[in-house]
Amino acid sequence: MLYKTQTRKLFHAHIKIKFPIYYGDELFDELYAILEETDRLYNSYSDWSYIRRINENAGEFVEVDDETTDILRRVAIISDFFDGELDITIMPLIRLWGFYRNEQVIVPDEKDIRVVKKLVDYKQIEIDKGKVRVGKNQEIITGAFVKAYAVDKMIVRMQEIGISDAIVNAGGSTIKALANENHPFWTIAVKDPENLKGLFTLKLSNKCFSTSAQNKTFVEINGERYGHILSPRTGFPSTNIQVGIISDDCFTGDLISTGLFNLVGDEFVDKMKHLSDMFNIEGFMIDKNNNIFFSEKFKQYIIEDAL
């Protein structure tokens, strides 16, 4: 099969779409338009998004559309499985650590961390008849799900058109593969994010592969790197290297990969036993010592192992 590809930058990432060559080039515009619209309406970084309005009016109810409330309810359902380690109101803590600042940053004082942690509680998000309110000084960040949510929406449109053989690579952290009997799976090379050494090759068929890592977004303080994935419970960055999740949809996979990132090895394995049954997912985690932990059935997706 011959394919055509196009790459555009959205969500601070390069989004590559690849589908069979017999579809017209105009389809790229239609598919990217879905991503652009989702970015405009639901990305907390977009000036006119519903989430931005909620944040700017913290403490007051803000009128939103049905899709916003649906997204926030779905996030809350998944967050409930993580005992506080997945929380989309973590933005004040991220700011405290110096992300999105231009000046020199320092490791926050533990007293300041304790104060700011009180603002991190997704259960304070209130939804009432088309209106949403977060607590005063709270702030939602959508980085753990909005790109994946947009990819899911675009995939739905591709399937409506009849596309059953395609792949979407959203910044390397969200990859969705559509496959059929003529092309039963796509292969995905998984690398260690720190040294780019090959780990293994996966086969992906009508699944999403989501990864979370600290290597691209971090602050450097006194020569030490602190990643952007913070533990809402401790207030400190996770020391793990990478989490990878294979799931049916990207939204679920991206959120779960973020929530699992703050766990240690045994906790990861135990949590995956439960999550695998609930959400039909499998995954792996690399800790700070380069130990790799797998869920029970993850290795069925590996076709080549470089370990």
Helices and strands as residue ranges (DSSP letters): E 3-10, E 13-20, H 26-42, H 50-56, E 62-63, H 66-79, G 80-82, H 91-96, H 110-117, G 122-124, E 126-128, E 131-133, H 146-161, E 166-170, E 174-178, E 186-191, E 198-204, E 207-213, E 218-221, E 224-227, E 242-247, H 250-260, H 265-279, E 282-286, E 292-294, G 298-301, E 302-305
